[in-house]
Amino acid sequence: MAGGGLGFAAGDRFEFSASAYGSTRKVRDANGDVDHGEPTFAGRGKIRLHDFAGGKASIGVHTALLESQRLRVDVQDDVLRAWDIALPLEFYPLGGSFPDHRLGLYVAPRFVFQTLDDRLRGVSTTGTMAGGLLGLTARWRYVALSGELNIAKTPTMSYVGTTFPGGWLALPMAGVSVIIPLGN
């Protein structure tokens, strides 16, 4: 997957980002046309609700909305929508909130609610996944790095006469952000 996004943060308390990305694989359909992958759009938000332990820890809420579409003429027309919520407990091993430098570690339970609409067959299915995440954030001046490992338990699902077994997923994620300060 590759793509980009734009985000906004205020006072190290609130953050929102929107992004678009797609698969980098190229697949030829029955007509020989190249499909460059599934377009995906996502919005993410997080709020730090409360600091404690002298500013060395905080609790917050992370949410995300995602929509992805897979369209292959006369073969497939699917839309996947997912919404998730996590309640992270974040630790700052170097001390409290630093305006220019920061290191944070967080752990959280996470729940994902999803809907898959097969518009070609007129079939919809929903599912809920429970799991957790472990993350690391670092900021140095105008660059922020993030890494996250999501673990989720997928349910067993039946779809158009086929049963797909449930199981555990491990989904890593990494990101780099450039910070443009707009105020003090």
Secondary structure, DSSP 8 states (H G I E B T S, - for coil): -EEEEEEEEETTTEEEEEEEEE----EE-TTS-EE---EEEEEEEEEEEEEETTTTEEEEEEEEEEEEEEEETTTEEEEEEEEEEE--EEE-TT-S--SSEEEEEEEEEEEEEEEEEETTTTEEEEEEEEEEEEEEEEEETTEEEEEEEEEEEE--EEETTEEE--EEEEEEEEEEEE------
